Amino acid sequence: MSRAGSSGLPGSARVVVIGGGVIGTSIAFHLAEAGVDGVLLLEQGSLAGGSTSKAAGGVRAQFSDPVNIALGLRSLRAFEDFDRRPGQQIDLHQPGYLFLLRTEDEVEAYQASIRLQNSMGVASRMLSAKQAAGLTPAIDPGSILAAAFHARDGYCSPESVTQGYASGARRHGATIRTGVTVTGIDTRGGEVTGVRTDDGLVRTGTVICAAGAWSMQVAQWAGVTLPVVPLRRQILISEPLPAALEKEFPARMPMTIDAGTTLYAHREGPGLLMGMSYAGEEPGFRWDYSDAWTDDLTDAMQRCLPALLDVGIAHRWVGMYEVTPDHNALIGESSTTSRFLYACGFSGHGFLQGPAIGEVIRDLFMHRTPDVDVSAFTGDRFAAGNRLMERNIV
Ligand SMILES: Cc1cc2nc3c(=O)[nH]c(=O)nc-3n(C[C@H](O)[C@H](O)[C@H](O)COP(=O)(O)OP(=O)(O)OC[C@H]3O[C@@H](n4cnc5c(N)ncnc54)[C@H](O)[C@@H]3O)c2cc1C
């Protein structure tokens, strides 16, 4: 990597990763660890400052699509080993994920997913309503038919994971620059030649787009279509729970999710973290908190976990889901612009896939066959009329 003038930004790099969230830092780590020289990661704000720091931190292998199951399981293994590689404490809790099922259709679909998960080495299982209420006593067992559970799922700190990958990448020789905005990508004859930034030009033959909700714009600079739109999502953090509610939501409760409404809650220190999708939300970068979801949220709590209505709210935040037309990620290399690789559009489950995506993009960059076949996740699938079906999306 050659040095530029006064700004300190390298004048050239072998590969430029755009975006310093969990995906970009994981990619930079896996590339540098594999011995790739000249890895440069550019982040316009601070590391994890995009969607990653807004995530609920949920990690799981309970999906219905085999690729998502494989990516989730590989990543779970990496999270479990994170204090050794890359070497960072990430506050991993594994009390499981518990999906509450209210209709026969849901039970049937989750049973089919569990059969597939079991065949791939994920020890998920069906629980009775009574067993589910044994794990999260706030559930009214009369209100559900059954629940799907995987004890190895859980949650951990998105900021720590990102910092861990960034530190590991630096240790292996990667350069990470924050506060640098990419403003364009230069191509010639269908090949990447450079990246323009607000701090000068970097010559490079490879760009990897890990720009989260901003990825559509980044891809357009390279003449590539990646249909990713931002969608506001909100999270509430409760006040510390009083003793009576501690019994309803014990410290070891699983991440508990109502499959029908997507209302979810897990313990966050002395309180709870809660969220839900809101059907009335329109795409766009909207960073202000909105009360529009309140009626839907209250209805879902009433139906599913009524004790949540007694919890006091201490604070809240807003983040962006990076949504694709079929709510599944875009992963691959452009078929039109050589050496433009991308990993984006995770539609709300990108944190948990971060470790496996770093491995996959490393292998694609190095012209190796990735252990997980992500070819169905190509960004070209929509133009070809293909969509992926994933049922377990929150
Ligand atoms: C409320 C909420 C809850 C969530 N809960 C979960 C969960 O429990 N589990 C889970 O797996 N996922 C969850 N997610 C989704 C998860 O946060 C994302 O899928 C994941 O963080 C995506 O990571 P990323 O690195 O692709 O994107 P980001 O973290 O957004 O990183 C992209 C980065 O690119 C940078 N960037 C963009 N354009 C440029 C440019 N031109 N130049 C330089 N830098 C640029 C941005 O500043 C940003 O930091 C949640 C998301 C939200 C909003």
The ligand as an SDF file (V2000), in Angstrom:
LIG
                    3D

 53 58  0  0  0  0  0  0  0  0999 V2000
  -33.2180   -1.7180   15.7110 C   0  0  0  0  0  0  0  0  0  0  0  0
  -32.3800   -2.7800   15.0540 C   0  0  0  0  0  0  0  0  0  0  0  0
  -32.2640   -4.0290   15.6560 C   0  0  0  0  0  0  0  0  0  0  0  0
  -31.4890   -5.0230   15.0370 C   0  0  0  0  0  0  0  0  0  0  0  0
  -31.3270   -6.2180   15.6930 N   0  0  0  0  0  0  0  0  0  0  0  0
  -30.5510   -7.1810   15.1220 C   0  0  0  0  0  0  0  0  0  0  0  0
  -30.3150   -8.4170   15.7960 C   0  0  0  0  0  0  0  0  0  0  0  0
  -30.7810   -8.6360   16.9090 O   0  0  0  0  0  0  0  0  0  0  0  0
  -29.5490   -9.3470   15.1830 N   0  0  0  0  0  0  0  0  0  0  0  0
  -29.0120   -9.1400   13.9370 C   0  0  0  0  0  0  0  0  0  0  0  0
  -28.3600  -10.0310   13.4100 O   0  0  0  0  0  0  0  0  0  0  0  0
  -29.1910   -7.9610   13.2950 N   0  0  0  0  0  0  0  0  0  0  0  0
  -29.9450   -6.9920   13.8640 C   0  0  0  0  0  0  0  0  0  0  0  0
  -30.1400   -5.8100   13.2150 N   0  0  0  0  0  0  0  0  0  0  0  0
  -29.5700   -5.6530   11.8660 C   0  0  0  0  0  0  0  0  0  0  0  0
  -28.0950   -5.3430   11.9490 C   0  0  0  0  0  0  0  0  0  0  0  0
  -27.8890   -4.2190   12.7660 O   0  0  0  0  0  0  0  0  0  0  0  0
  -27.5570   -5.0920   10.5330 C   0  0  0  0  0  0  0  0  0  0  0  0
  -28.0010   -6.1010    9.6530 O   0  0  0  0  0  0  0  0  0  0  0  0
  -26.0330   -5.1010   10.5640 C   0  0  0  0  0  0  0  0  0  0  0  0
  -25.5480   -4.2710   11.5750 O   0  0  0  0  0  0  0  0  0  0  0  0
  -25.5040   -4.6600    9.2050 C   0  0  0  0  0  0  0  0  0  0  0  0
  -24.1290   -4.4390    9.3490 O   0  0  0  0  0  0  0  0  0  0  0  0
  -23.3490   -3.6460    8.2270 P   0  0  0  0  0  0  0  0  0  0  0  0
  -21.9300   -3.6270    8.6240 O   0  0  0  0  0  0  0  0  0  0  0  0
  -23.7110   -4.2190    6.8950 O   0  0  0  0  0  0  0  0  0  0  0  0
  -24.0070   -2.1910    8.2300 O   0  0  0  0  0  0  0  0  0  0  0  0
  -23.6650   -0.9120    9.1180 P   0  0  0  0  0  0  0  0  0  0  0  0
  -23.4180   -1.2510   10.5240 O   0  0  0  0  0  0  0  0  0  0  0  0
  -24.7290    0.1000    8.8460 O   0  0  0  0  0  0  0  0  0  0  0  0
  -22.3000   -0.4210    8.5100 O   0  0  0  0  0  0  0  0  0  0  0  0
  -22.2190    0.2080    7.2520 C   0  0  0  0  0  0  0  0  0  0  0  0
  -21.2830    1.3730    7.4110 C   0  0  0  0  0  0  0  0  0  0  0  0
  -20.9860    1.9010    6.1340 O   0  0  0  0  0  0  0  0  0  0  0  0
  -20.6940    3.2720    6.3190 C   0  0  0  0  0  0  0  0  0  0  0  0
  -20.7970    3.9500    5.0420 N   0  0  0  0  0  0  0  0  0  0  0  0
  -21.8870    4.0370    4.2490 C   0  0  0  0  0  0  0  0  0  0  0  0
  -21.6180    4.7620    3.1480 N   0  0  0  0  0  0  0  0  0  0  0  0
  -20.3110    5.1400    3.2420 C   0  0  0  0  0  0  0  0  0  0  0  0
  -19.4640    5.9230    2.4280 C   0  0  0  0  0  0  0  0  0  0  0  0
  -19.9040    6.4510    1.2830 N   0  0  0  0  0  0  0  0  0  0  0  0
  -18.1890    6.1150    2.8160 N   0  0  0  0  0  0  0  0  0  0  0  0
  -17.7260    5.5760    3.9790 C   0  0  0  0  0  0  0  0  0  0  0  0
  -18.5080    4.8380    4.8070 N   0  0  0  0  0  0  0  0  0  0  0  0
  -19.7880    4.6040    4.4440 C   0  0  0  0  0  0  0  0  0  0  0  0
  -21.7500    3.7170    7.3110 C   0  0  0  0  0  0  0  0  0  0  0  0
  -21.3860    4.8870    7.9940 O   0  0  0  0  0  0  0  0  0  0  0  0
  -21.8650    2.5080    8.2350 C   0  0  0  0  0  0  0  0  0  0  0  0
  -21.1150    2.6520    9.4190 O   0  0  0  0  0  0  0  0  0  0  0  0
  -30.8550   -4.7720   13.8060 C   0  0  0  0  0  0  0  0  0  0  0  0
  -30.9630   -3.5100   13.2250 C   0  0  0  0  0  0  0  0  0  0  0  0
  -31.7070   -2.5110   13.8480 C   0  0  0  0  0  0  0  0  0  0  0  0
  -31.7970   -1.1650   13.2030 C   0  0  0  0  0  0  0  0  0  0  0  0
  1  2  1  0
  2  3  1  0
  2 52  2  0
  3  4  2  0
  4  5  1  0
  4 50  1  0
  5  6  2  0
  6  7  1  0
  6 13  1  0
  7  8  2  0
  7  9  1  0
  9 10  1  0
 10 11  2  0
 10 12  1  0
 12 13  2  0
 13 14  1  0
 14 15  1  0
 14 50  1  0
 15 16  1  0
 16 17  1  0
 16 18  1  0
 18 19  1  0
 18 20  1  0
 20 21  1  0
 20 22  1  0
 22 23  1  0
 23 24  1  0
 24 25  2  0
 24 26  1  0
 24 27  1  0
 27 28  1  0
 28 29  2  0
 28 30  1  0
 28 31  1  0
 31 32  1  0
 32 33  1  0
 33 34  1  0
 33 48  1  0
 34 35  1  0
 35 36  1  0
 35 46  1  0
 36 37  1  0
 36 45  1  0
 37 38  2  0
 38 39  1  0
 39 40  1  0
 39 45  2  0
 40 41  1  0
 40 42  2  0
 42 43  1  0
 43 44  2  0
 44 45  1  0
 46 47  1  0
 46 48  1  0
 48 49  1  0
 50 51  2  0
 51 52  1  0
 52 53  1  0
M  END
$$$$
